[in-house]
Amino acid sequence: MRLGINIPREHADGRPYNAADVMARARAIEAAGFDGIWLGESMNRGTPSVDTLAVLSIAAAATSRVELGSAVLQVPLRRPAELAHRLLTLHVLSGGRFVAGLGAGSTQFDFEACGVDYADRFKLFAAALPEIRRLCNGEQVGAANLRPWPSVAGGPPMLIGAWASGIWVKRAALDYDGWIASGRHNNKFRTLAEGLKVYRDNGGKRVLIATVGIDLQAPTKPLADDEPFNLRCGPDEAAARLQQLAELGVDDVLLVMRPQQPAEELPAIRALLKKPAPAR
């Protein structure tokens, strides 16, 4: 199993990360041995936010090995040609290390900010994805043709962010390069296992679980039924929870550190996969 982790938006005292801060954290993540740097997206949630692709571009400039991914971009908030252009750009700048996690969106506030009808999000998502793929392949879509270089034609792998139930898990398996499940909504292992079965039965290859909070200094207690899946517990319990995900068939776990957690904690977090899980 692979581990990815975020870059915080701000310091513990509330100061926003600048480009140098992003580069320093990206280098620390790569040096600690993480497999990926993954960032989510929000824009109208009552707190400061940043552009995911811009931050990942800076992280790409600071690193050479680690994968870079979005988990996930809200596709209906953008025009397909504009988004395809940005995805291709990061694909080029990262040397092919970028993975595009794409979703229909689930927060109405963001749609209201962009003047997009929230009720139309799945219709817009379904219409935009084939256009984005065709544009990344260098095809003509309406008046748009991005004409990518032959070495980058096809663009980044496209992963679909979706809850464990619903048609999009099947579509992720049949038509795209992976499924990103949400740790905030799939805390019950049975629900996740059911989604995984649908995905694998339809030929799906890569499964990631995103937005998994981590704090190895937190007191260890059992996960409540209505609690998002997380690693806010001691190292032994965190290793055990990761082992449970691995046994289910999850390929990647994407962790979210809070601004109060310093980069010095990264090696201990990465070492969880090497730590034998205790017997249950």
Secondary structure as GFF3:
##gff-version 3
##sequence-region A 1 280
A	DSSP	beta_strand	2	5	.	.	.	ID=ss1
A	DSSP	alpha_helix	19	31	.	.	.	ID=ss2
A	DSSP	beta_strand	36	39	.	.	.	ID=ss3
A	DSSP	alpha_helix	52	62	.	.	.	ID=ss4
A	DSSP	beta_strand	67	74	.	.	.	ID=ss5
A	DSSP	three_ten_helix	75	77	.	.	.	ID=ss6
A	DSSP	alpha_helix	80	93	.	.	.	ID=ss7
A	DSSP	beta_strand	98	103	.	.	.	ID=ss8
A	DSSP	alpha_helix	108	114	.	.	.	ID=ss9
A	DSSP	three_ten_helix	118	120	.	.	.	ID=ss10
A	DSSP	alpha_helix	121	136	.	.	.	ID=ss11
A	DSSP	beta_strand	158	161	.	.	.	ID=ss12
A	DSSP	alpha_helix	167	175	.	.	.	ID=ss13
A	DSSP	beta_strand	179	182	.	.	.	ID=ss14
A	DSSP	alpha_helix	189	201	.	.	.	ID=ss15
A	DSSP	beta_strand	207	214	.	.	.	ID=ss16
A	DSSP	beta_strand	230	231	.	.	.	ID=ss17
A	DSSP	alpha_helix	235	248	.	.	.	ID=ss18
A	DSSP	beta_strand	252	256	.	.	.	ID=ss19
A	DSSP	three_ten_helix	263	265	.	.	.	ID=ss20
A	DSSP	alpha_helix	266	270	.	.	.	ID=ss21
A	DSSP	three_ten_helix	271	273	.	.	.	ID=ss22
###
